């Protein structure tokens, strides 16, 4: 993402989205089969539905992380000098310079803290979703072992 172009990144996101949709369709089909009275495994259908919900949450949080990281911390973002004045090639009068006051320093720190908290929250969201998914998959593993024992 750092060295690649936006077009390359968007292409990769599109390809991954298509694959996620294909996987999701397969899981929905399995969920439907497990709900069928012939199989009578509503419990497994419920687990798959719960996994799908957590995968959606994980994907949402992962996208949020990517957007935040791409934007960067507010205090570290690059400044565009398009509106600056250049009287001579060696003289640059930057319109971005401003006096740093306690109030502006506090405001900058608060904005960075909000960014850091949003990033931590998204990371926690991914971690929580992965934990729940793993718990559900463990349930499925127990069901498989029980079926094999019969």
Backbone bond lengths (Angstrom), bond angles and torsions (degrees), N, CA, C in turn:
res aa  C-N    CA-C-N  psi(-1)  N-CA   C-N-CA  omega(-1)  CA-C   N-CA-C  phi
1 X - - - 1.438 - - 1.523 111.06 -
2 X 1.337 117.25 -34.45 1.456 120.82 -176.99 1.521 111.05 -69.82
3 X 1.334 117.31 -47.22 1.452 120.83 -175.24 1.524 113.74 -94.43
4 X 1.306 118.14 -15.22 1.458 121.21 -176.74 1.513 111.70 -84.32
5 X 1.297 114.45 164.63 1.460 119.25 178.36 1.521 109.55 -83.10
6 X 1.325 115.24 162.23 1.463 119.84 177.22 1.525 111.04 -62.47
7 X 1.341 116.45 -35.61 1.472 120.14 -179.91 1.523 110.63 -63.48
8 X 1.321 116.60 -42.21 1.465 120.99 178.75 1.526 110.32 -63.75
9 X 1.322 115.56 -43.53 1.464 120.99 179.57 1.531 110.28 -62.98
10 X 1.327 117.06 -44.67 1.466 120.99 179.52 1.526 111.15 -63.43
11 X 1.329 116.54 -39.40 1.465 121.08 178.36 1.528 110.21 -62.36
12 X 1.327 115.67 -45.76 1.461 120.49 178.82 1.527 110.52 -61.14
13 X 1.336 116.76 -44.19 1.470 120.54 178.11 1.523 111.23 -60.43
14 X 1.325 117.25 -40.39 1.466 121.15 178.64 1.520 111.44 -63.47
15 X 1.329 116.46 -44.18 1.465 120.23 179.79 1.521 111.09 -64.35
16 X 1.318 116.80 -42.38 1.463 120.71 179.64 1.528 110.07 -65.72
17 X 1.321 117.03 -39.54 1.461 121.24 178.89 1.524 111.03 -61.25
18 X 1.326 117.29 -42.90 1.462 121.61 178.07 1.527 109.76 -60.69
19 X 1.326 116.69 -45.34 1.470 120.04 -179.83 1.525 111.66 -65.63
20 X 1.338 116.92 -40.16 1.464 119.93 176.69 1.528 110.50 -61.67
21 X 1.322 116.84 -41.79 1.463 120.07 178.60 1.520 111.55 -62.51
22 X 1.337 117.11 -40.84 1.465 120.46 177.39 1.527 111.05 -62.12
23 X 1.320 116.43 -45.70 1.476 120.36 178.39 1.524 110.50 -61.95
24 X 1.315 115.47 -42.55 1.458 120.21 -179.41 1.526 111.20 -61.47
25 X 1.325 116.60 -41.73 1.473 120.41 178.29 1.529 110.67 -61.96
26 X 1.318 116.74 -40.28 1.466 120.57 179.39 1.526 110.66 -64.93
27 X 1.322 116.65 -40.84 1.465 120.32 179.83 1.525 109.94 -67.44
28 X 1.323 117.38 -40.93 1.469 120.50 178.12 1.528 109.83 -61.99
29 X 1.330 116.89 -38.76 1.468 120.87 177.66 1.535 110.32 -63.69
30 X 1.332 116.91 -44.00 1.467 119.90 177.64 1.529 110.39 -63.04
31 X 1.314 115.91 -42.15 1.461 120.40 178.56 1.532 110.16 -58.60
32 X 1.321 115.83 -42.66 1.462 121.06 178.70 1.530 110.70 -63.49
33 X 1.316 117.20 -42.91 1.476 120.70 179.74 1.523 111.02 -64.04
34 X 1.351 116.61 -42.05 1.465 119.32 179.77 1.524 111.60 -66.34
35 X 1.324 117.32 -28.83 1.467 121.30 178.85 1.528 111.58 -77.28
36 X 1.316 117.16 -18.77 1.457 123.26 -179.63 1.537 109.35 -60.36
37 X 1.326 117.04 134.64 1.476 120.06 179.65 1.532 113.39 -55.64
38 X 1.323 117.74 -27.07 1.467 120.52 179.39 1.530 110.65 -60.89
39 X 1.349 116.72 -42.74 1.473 120.18 179.32 1.522 111.42 -87.86
40 X 1.332 116.11 -32.02 1.466 121.37 177.01 1.531 112.05 52.50
41 X 1.332 116.01 47.89 1.472 120.61 -179.72 1.528 110.37 -124.53
42 X 1.314 114.92 57.93 1.459 121.05 177.29 1.515 112.29 -58.29
43 X 1.350 115.46 -28.84 1.465 119.19 178.49 1.532 111.15 -62.95
44 X 1.346 115.96 -43.25 1.468 119.56 178.60 1.524 110.91 -70.26
45 X 1.317 116.68 -35.65 1.464 120.41 177.12 1.532 109.72 -61.98
46 X 1.328 116.36 -40.85 1.466 120.84 178.72 1.529 111.45 -64.92
47 X 1.313 115.42 -39.95 1.471 118.94 178.27 1.525 110.31 -63.16
48 X 1.337 115.96 -45.07 1.470 118.98 179.13 1.525 111.33 -62.16
49 X 1.321 116.36 -39.33 1.465 119.98 178.56 1.532 110.25 -63.85
50 X 1.315 116.99 -40.99 1.465 121.43 178.63 1.528 111.20 -65.85
51 X 1.338 116.24 -39.62 1.469 120.27 177.16 1.526 110.00 -63.08
52 X 1.321 116.54 -43.28 1.468 120.71 178.75 1.535 110.62 -59.13
53 X 1.320 116.53 -43.02 1.466 120.33 -179.84 1.531 110.64 -63.08
54 X 1.332 116.25 -41.05 1.462 119.55 179.59 1.535 111.77 -71.20
55 X 1.318 116.59 -35.02 1.473 119.71 176.16 1.528 109.94 -63.54
56 X 1.321 116.06 -39.16 1.470 120.30 178.09 1.530 109.68 -63.91
57 X 1.320 116.44 -44.34 1.468 121.17 178.47 1.530 110.49 -62.70
58 X 1.322 116.25 -43.41 1.464 120.71 179.36 1.521 110.94 -62.26
59 X 1.322 116.60 -42.80 1.463 121.02 178.76 1.527 110.71 -63.37
60 X 1.324 116.41 -42.79 1.463 120.90 178.64 1.534 110.72 -61.19
61 X 1.319 116.80 -45.86 1.467 120.81 -179.17 1.535 111.10 -68.17
62 X 1.325 116.91 -37.24 1.469 120.54 177.32 1.526 110.26 -63.07
63 X 1.317 116.34 -42.32 1.469 120.02 177.56 1.527 110.42 -63.36
64 X 1.321 116.93 -40.06 1.466 120.81 178.50 1.525 110.19 -62.48
65 X 1.325 117.04 -41.91 1.465 120.87 177.72 1.521 110.18 -60.50
66 X 1.324 116.43 -45.66 1.466 120.44 -179.19 1.528 111.62 -62.00
67 X 1.329 116.78 -42.29 1.467 120.52 179.27 1.525 110.11 -64.24
68 X 1.329 116.81 -44.50 1.464 120.24 179.49 1.523 111.17 -63.13
69 X 1.333 116.50 -45.27 1.464 119.34 -179.22 1.527 111.55 -65.73
70 X 1.319 116.01 -37.26 1.465 119.16 179.10 1.528 110.55 -65.10
71 X 1.323 116.54 -40.01 1.466 120.47 178.60 1.526 110.77 -69.98
72 X 1.320 116.62 -36.57 1.463 120.87 -179.02 1.517 111.81 81.10
73 X 1.349 113.91 166.15 1.465 119.03 177.33 1.527 108.17 -63.04
74 X 1.305 117.79 138.04 1.466 120.33 -177.91 1.534 113.57 -52.88
75 X 1.316 117.51 -39.96 1.468 119.49 -177.66 1.524 112.93 -73.37
76 X 1.324 117.44 -13.54 1.467 121.13 -176.95 1.530 112.72 -108.11
77 X 1.314 117.44 3.53 1.462 120.28 -178.22 1.518 110.23 -71.60
78 X 1.328 114.82 143.64 1.453 120.03 179.30 1.523 110.13 -71.27
79 X 1.303 114.31 147.25 1.455 120.91 179.85 1.523 108.33 -101.77
80 X 1.314 115.96 135.05 1.459 120.82 175.44 1.522 108.57 -86.81
81 X 1.304 116.43 132.18 1.462 121.10 -177.36 1.528 111.86 -101.23
82 X 1.315 117.92 25.60 1.463 121.59 -178.06 1.530 112.58 -62.60
83 X 1.335 117.78 -34.38 1.464 120.50 -177.24 1.530 112.75 -92.61
84 X 1.307 117.61 -0.74 1.464 120.64 179.86 1.526 110.17 -72.15
85 X 1.351 115.25 159.64 1.467 120.41 -179.58 1.522 109.99 -107.34
86 X 1.311 114.93 139.11 1.452 122.64 176.29 1.526 107.09 -121.58
87 X 1.343 116.48 99.07 1.465 119.55 178.96 1.528 110.32 -69.03
88 X 1.302 115.31 -42.94 1.464 122.15 175.31 1.524 106.27 -134.70
89 X 1.314 117.01 160.31 1.463 118.45 -177.88 1.533 113.84 -53.21
90 X 1.318 118.03 -33.30 1.466 120.17 -177.09 1.523 112.82 -89.76
91 X 1.337 117.92 -9.57 1.466 120.74 -177.44 1.526 110.33 -109.18
92 X 1.290 114.71 123.26 1.460 121.05 -178.18 1.521 107.00 -123.94
93 X 1.326 115.92 118.22 1.464 120.16 174.96 1.527 107.42 -103.40
94 X 1.296 114.71 106.24 1.467 121.07 -173.86 1.527 110.40 -85.65
95 X 1.327 115.97 128.78 1.462 120.55 177.40 1.528 111.08 -81.02
96 X 1.324 117.61 -5.53 1.459 121.50 -177.61 1.520 112.89 -87.52
97 X 1.321 116.07 -14.19 1.456 118.96 -179.39 1.518 109.70 -73.36
98 X 1.305 115.13 133.58 1.455 119.91 175.52 1.507 107.75 -148.09
99 X 1.278 114.38 156.80 1.457 119.48 -179.02 1.524 108.99 -69.69
100 X 1.297 114.95 131.31 1.461 119.29 178.48 1.522 108.19 -85.91
101 X 1.316 114.07 120.10 1.461 120.22 178.53 1.518 108.68 -113.78
102 X 1.290 114.96 170.24 1.468 118.79 177.24 1.519 110.36 -60.21
103 X 1.324 116.53 -39.53 1.467 120.72 -179.16 1.521 111.05 -66.03
104 X 1.346 117.54 -45.83 1.459 118.80 -179.42 1.526 111.11 -69.67
105 X 1.323 116.94 -34.72 1.466 120.07 176.67 1.515 111.52 -64.90
106 X 1.333 115.75 -40.14 1.469 120.75 177.44 1.524 110.21 -65.76
107 X 1.335 115.90 -41.97 1.473 120.14 178.87 1.524 110.70 -62.31
108 X 1.339 117.00 -44.72 1.468 120.75 178.03 1.525 111.03 -60.68
109 X 1.327 116.63 -42.47 1.467 120.65 179.67 1.526 110.81 -64.80
110 X 1.328 116.74 -38.69 1.458 120.25 179.83 1.527 111.13 -66.67
111 X 1.334 116.75 -40.84 1.461 120.90 179.28 1.536 109.75 -64.88
112 X 1.344 116.57 -43.03 1.462 120.00 177.54 1.530 110.77 -64.09
113 X 1.326 117.04 -39.69 1.464 120.68 179.04 1.529 110.79 -64.41
114 X 1.317 117.33 -39.45 1.468 120.89 177.67 1.528 110.20 -64.65
115 X 1.335 116.57 -41.14 1.470 121.24 176.82 1.537 109.56 -61.41
116 X 1.335 116.68 -48.90 1.469 120.99 -179.18 1.526 110.70 -59.29
117 X 1.333 116.61 -41.85 1.468 120.32 -179.66 1.524 111.11 -66.67
118 X 1.339 117.15 -40.23 1.468 120.53 178.50 1.527 110.41 -63.23
119 X 1.329 116.27 -40.49 1.470 120.42 178.83 1.526 110.52 -66.43
120 X 1.324 117.21 -44.82 1.473 120.50 178.37 1.526 111.13 -61.98
121 X 1.332 116.37 -41.02 1.465 120.88 179.36 1.525 110.99 -62.32
122 X 1.320 116.77 -42.52 1.467 120.58 179.20 1.525 110.45 -66.10
123 X 1.320 117.32 -40.83 1.471 120.97 178.43 1.527 109.75 -64.34
124 X 1.347 116.77 -43.33 1.471 119.91 176.64 1.528 110.66 -61.39
125 X 1.335 116.63 -38.27 1.459 120.65 178.41 1.514 112.06 -61.20
126 X 1.337 116.35 -42.48 1.469 120.52 177.19 1.528 109.56 -64.61
127 X 1.324 116.80 -46.39 1.464 120.42 -179.15 1.528 111.38 -61.09
128 X 1.326 117.19 -43.96 1.469 120.70 179.27 1.528 110.72 -62.65
129 X 1.332 116.86 -43.60 1.468 120.59 179.92 1.523 110.38 -62.41
130 X 1.334 117.32 -43.26 1.471 120.96 179.42 1.524 110.32 -62.57
131 X 1.317 117.27 -41.40 1.474 120.93 179.10 1.527 110.51 -61.73
132 X 1.328 116.72 -45.28 1.465 120.64 -179.60 1.522 110.44 -65.92
133 X 1.335 117.12 -42.32 1.472 120.92 177.65 1.522 109.93 -59.49
134 X 1.319 116.80 -45.80 1.468 120.22 179.64 1.525 111.68 -62.16
135 X 1.334 116.86 -38.35 1.468 120.20 176.79 1.528 110.84 -61.94
136 X 1.327 116.59 -43.06 1.463 120.59 178.72 1.531 110.86 -65.53
137 X 1.315 116.59 -41.63 1.462 119.35 179.16 1.525 111.44 -65.27
138 X 1.309 116.33 -32.15 1.466 120.38 175.40 1.531 110.11 -65.01
139 X 1.338 116.76 -39.73 1.467 120.70 175.59 1.525 110.54 -59.48
140 X 1.334 115.40 -43.83 1.467 120.09 179.31 1.528 109.71 -62.69
141 X 1.318 116.63 -41.82 1.465 120.38 179.25 1.532 110.52 -60.30
142 X 1.330 117.49 -41.51 1.468 120.83 177.31 1.526 110.97 -62.74
143 X 1.321 116.63 -39.86 1.468 120.58 177.96 1.526 111.13 -63.82
144 X 1.325 116.41 -41.62 1.467 120.92 178.35 1.519 109.92 -61.94
145 X 1.323 116.37 -45.79 1.465 120.87 179.78 1.532 110.75 -62.91
146 X 1.321 117.15 -38.31 1.473 120.33 179.04 1.529 110.34 -66.39
147 X 1.340 116.59 -40.65 1.469 120.25 178.10 1.520 110.97 -65.12
148 X 1.307 116.98 -40.90 1.469 121.07 -179.72 1.525 111.37 -66.49
149 X 1.336 116.72 -30.70 1.467 121.39 -179.83 1.521 112.02 -74.78
150 X 1.338 117.04 -22.08 1.486 120.18 -177.61 1.494 112.20 -73.49
